[in-house]
Amino acid sequence: PSRRGCCYKSINSRSRYVHFLSLIIVSKIARINVLTFWHYVILAYPQPKGPPGTGKTAVAIRILEHWAKIAKAGSKNGEIVSPILATSDSNIAVDNLVEGCASIGLQVVRLGRPEAIRPELLRYCIDRPPSSYSTGGRERDGSAMGFKERMRALRRAQVVCCTCIGSGGDILDSMTFDGVLVDEATQATEPAILVPLMRGCRQLVLVGDH
């Protein structure tokens, strides 16, 4: 009985600790009311799910396409449309999202370390070395002009793709994303999924294995 009591006490302590950490994370999510936040996360998100190889990522791409069409149709002439944030826990899954978006003609931007991205998708990555930002064969200043080029590319994009943790980067601090999609959501931890939600999420789609 004493051993079972110790075990219960240990589990209970860990649960309280995880709950405490969750409250800290939630409290920092862009000043969103906590009850409203959990309403969106728990009650109001679609969740495509199924065994591996059943086309969940293909469904995710179609969801992104649908969101982009709705945003474009609802925008006025000259109005800048807020891009969609598409994330996943792994770089491989993010690359698959980039490839899928590009294949159907969406304007997609990839954030992340170039060495972690498939070579054929590097042209969508704006985290390239500063020397790659050039005009007319003339290299631009990496610190100032490079940053401006990156921000311009972000604001023109229909979909921004990055890992869940990568969505916490400083370059996105001035942007908000109404729509957030997380692919392979069952492979990500709950704190990791909270990171993209702090970017002003109002609609959330989680895609993952059953």
Secondary structure, DSSP 8 states (H G I E B T S, - for coil): -HHHHHHHHHHHHHHHHHHHHHHHHHHTSTT--HHHHHIIIIIS----EESTTSSHHHHHHHHHHHHHHHHHHH--TT-----EEEEESSHHHHHHHHHHHHHTT--EEE-S-GGGS-GGGGGGBS-S-GGG-EETTEE--TTTHHHHHHHHHHHH-SEEEEETGGGGSGGGTT---SEEEEETGGGS-HHHHHHHHTTT-SEEEE-EE-
